[in-house]
Amino acid sequence: MSRLSLFNSPLLLGFDHFERALDRVSKISSDGYPPYNIEQLGENALRITLAVAGFAMGDLAITIEDNQLVVRGKQADDPQRVYLHRGIAARQFQRSFVLAEGIEVRGARLDNGLLHIDLVRPEVESRVRTIEIASGEIAGGEIAGGEIAGDSQRPPSGARADTQERASSAVERIR
């Protein structure tokens, strides 16, 4: 059985990672424990706050796994204690957050039963890059970095530079 994909268009090349991210989001547990807030602290800063009362720093672990922030908590049950009534269970949890590409964890701190995780999205400088157009055929290879991979009949570097120089001068004459 084939699966319908949002990114099945031939015009959307290289968006497989978005599809995988959507799959991860759909598989995240809908369990409401522990409760959390997500705050925007600035244009490029976020804070996730989880209510983890009763957990010590040693009971908590924060990891990043494939652009997914995972917070785990595990309390050890104390066998020395005898409870007459037990309304507060020693409970474990796992809470996951899918992070956008480029989001970095700045730090985490535990304060009065609240775990604060600060995230930042660094400024991305816009880049414009010109791609050189080579002439000729692709014979049994792929274009890789301006060269044809797997083609042993490539001209030597000097001949390629000479060809580029002639192409540049031809473009100048056309102008």
C-alpha positions in Angstrom: 0.0 0.0 0.0 1.5 3.3 -1.0 1.3 6.3 1.3 0.1 9.8 0.1 2.8 12.4 0.7 2.4 16.1 1.0 5.8 16.6 -0.7 5.1 14.3 -3.7 5.4 17.1 -6.2 8.4 16.9 -8.7 8.9 20.6 -7.9 9.7 19.9 -4.2 13.1 18.4 -4.3 15.0 17.6 -1.2 12.1 18.1 1.3 12.3 14.5 2.6 13.5 15.8 6.0 10.2 17.8 6.3 8.2 14.7 5.7 10.2 12.8 8.4 9.7 15.7 10.8 5.9 15.6 10.2 6.0 11.8 10.9 7.9 12.4 14.1 5.4 15.0 15.2 2.4 12.7 14.5 4.0 9.9 16.6 4.8 12.1 19.7 2.7 11.0 22.7 -0.4 13.0 23.5 0.1 12.3 27.2 -0.2 15.6 29.1 2.5 14.9 31.6 4.5 16.9 32.4 2.7 20.1 31.5 4.8 22.7 29.7 4.8 26.2 28.3 6.6 27.6 25.3 7.5 31.3 25.5 8.9 33.6 22.9 11.6 35.6 24.6 12.7 37.6 21.6 12.7 37.6 17.9 15.0 34.5 17.8 14.8 33.2 21.3 12.4 30.6 22.9 12.0 29.0 26.3 10.4 25.7 27.0 9.3 25.3 30.6 8.3 22.0 32.0 6.6 21.4 35.4 8.8 18.7 37.0 8.1 19.0 40.7 9.7 16.3 42.7 12.4 15.6 40.2 16.0 16.3 41.1 18.6 17.3 38.5 20.0 13.7 38.5 16.5 12.4 37.6 16.3 14.5 34.4 18.1 14.1 31.0 17.9 16.4 28.0 19.1 15.1 24.6 18.9 16.1 21.0 18.2 13.2 18.6 17.8 14.0 14.9 16.5 17.6 15.4 14.2 16.4 18.2 14.7 17.7 21.7 13.9 14.9 24.1 13.4 15.5 27.9 13.3 12.4 30.0 12.6 12.1 33.7 12.8 9.0 35.9 12.4 8.9 39.7 13.6 6.0 41.7 11.1 4.4 44.0 12.5 4.4 47.6 11.9 0.9 49.1 12.7 2.2 52.6 9.5 4.3 52.7 6.2 2.9 54.0 3.2 4.8 52.7 -0.2 4.9 54.4 -1.5 6.8 51.4 0.3 7.3 48.1 -1.2 10.1 46.0 2.1 11.2 44.4 3.5 8.4 42.3 7.2 8.1 41.4 6.6 8.4 37.7 8.8 8.5 34.6 8.1 10.6 31.5 9.5 11.4 28.1 8.5 14.7 26.3 9.7 15.4 22.8 9.8 18.6 20.8 10.7 18.7 17.1 13.2 21.5 16.4 13.4 23.5 13.2 16.6 23.3 11.3 19.2 25.6 12.9 17.6 25.9 16.3 20.2 25.5 19.1 19.8 24.8 22.8 21.5 27.6 24.7 21.1 26.0 28.1 18.8 24.5 30.7 18.2 25.1 34.4 16.0 23.6 37.2 14.4 26.2 39.4 11.7 25.5 42.0 10.3 22.4 40.2 10.4 24.1 36.8 12.8 23.0 34.1 13.6 25.9 31.8 15.2 25.1 28.4 16.4 28.1 26.4 16.5 27.9 22.6 18.0 30.3 20.1 17.8 30.5 16.3 21.1 32.1 15.1 20.8 34.8 12.5 21.1 33.3 9.0 22.9 35.4 6.5 21.4 35.3 3.1 23.7 33.9 0.5 23.7 34.2 -3.3 25.8 31.8 -5.2 26.4 31.7 -8.9 26.5 28.2 -10.4 28.9 27.7 -13.3 27.4 26.2 -16.4 29.7 23.6 -18.1 29.5 22.6 -21.7 29.6 19.0 -23.0 28.0 15.8 -22.3 27.7 13.8 -19.1 29.0 10.4 -20.0 28.5 7.8 -17.3 28.7 10.1 -14.4 27.1 12.9 -12.4 27.9 16.5 -12.1 29.6 17.1 -8.7 31.1 20.4 -7.7 31.3 21.7 -11.3 33.0 18.5 -12.5 31.7 15.3 -13.9 32.2 12.5 -11.4 33.2 9.1 -12.9 34.2 10.6 -16.3 37.9 9.8 -16.9 38.0 11.9 -20.1 37.8 15.2 -18.3 40.2 17.9 -19.6 43.1 18.7 -17.3 42.7 21.7 -14.9 44.7 24.0 -17.2 42.5 23.2 -20.2 39.4 23.7 -18.2 40.6 27.1 -17.0 41.5 28.0 -20.6 38.0 27.0 -21.7 36.5 29.1 -18.9 38.6 32.0 -20.0 37.5 31.7 -23.6 33.8 31.5 -22.5 34.2 34.6 -20.4 35.7 36.6 -23.2 32.9 35.4 -25.5 30.4 36.7 -23.1 32.2 40.1 -22.9 32.1 40.4 -26.7 28.4 39.7 -26.7 27.8 42.6 -24.3 
